[in-house]
Amino acid sequence: MSFEGEPPDPLKSVAEGVAQGTLEWTAEKIEDIVCKFIDKKLAFIEDAETIKIIKRQKQKAEFGQFKYYCHDKYAQIIFQAGLALREYEENASNTKYDELIRKLGHKFKTEGIHLSWFAKDGLFGEYLTILLNQGLGEEEIRKEFNILINNIELHVAFISNEKVNSKKTIKQKAEEITSKITSHSPNIFIITGMGLAKQKAEEIHRIVTKKICDYDCKIISTKNKEIFILTYNEMC
């Protein structure tokens, strides 16, 4: 999926609001409009505080690395939003977290949400380290990330506790992942589960690795998440 596209025009929204007499010229509203004019690509967020937090992510080295290898402007916006989600998660700001996810889903669909989670969970650094250890050059790495952001569903499986809620759905998800790996032979495939989905991610990983034999696995386990990074090994 390509994230390129024409962003919504905040000026049009303001004009319509004035014409309809629905726009209240409060200091808060003016600040919100100013933020939208600063970067039209962030206009869809429609919240001055969240826009500021997202823009602040540009200062982080993690974003600088991503920008170096990925030149897609909308992918960069989504990555920044993912780093903002991490801040909300660390500060237990569920309302802001859920609202930003909703806005990302409306604008960029499921693929956009998943790319933001890719950033939030620190998967970019892990992915990049593997590519560098494989001896890939800069252009090869850029190509790998271009493939990833446009086909993230073929490279990362985010296990949801709500959707994977029984032995049957665990087996179905494992079969779906196995099919993706055998059909597309990705260089790297990641299975990740957070919170209540940790154990389910582990069960899915166990089923998948019984059916594929040419991938090495790195496990990252913390109190709140379980990540399984499968890397193709041609020597297997």
Buried (B, 14 or more C-beta within 10 A) or exposed (E): BEBEEEBBEBEEBBEEBEEEEEBEEEEEBEBBBEBBEEBBBBBBBBBBEBBBBBBBBEEEEBBEEBBEBBEBEBBBBBBBBBBBBBBBBEEEBEEBBEBBBEBBBEBBEEBBBBBBBBBBBBBBBBBBEBBEEBEBEEEEBBEBBBBBBBBBEBBBBBBBBEEBEEEEBBBBBBBEBBEBBEEEEBBBBBBBBBEEBBEBBBBBBEBBBEEBEBBEBBEBEEEEBBBBBBBBEEEE
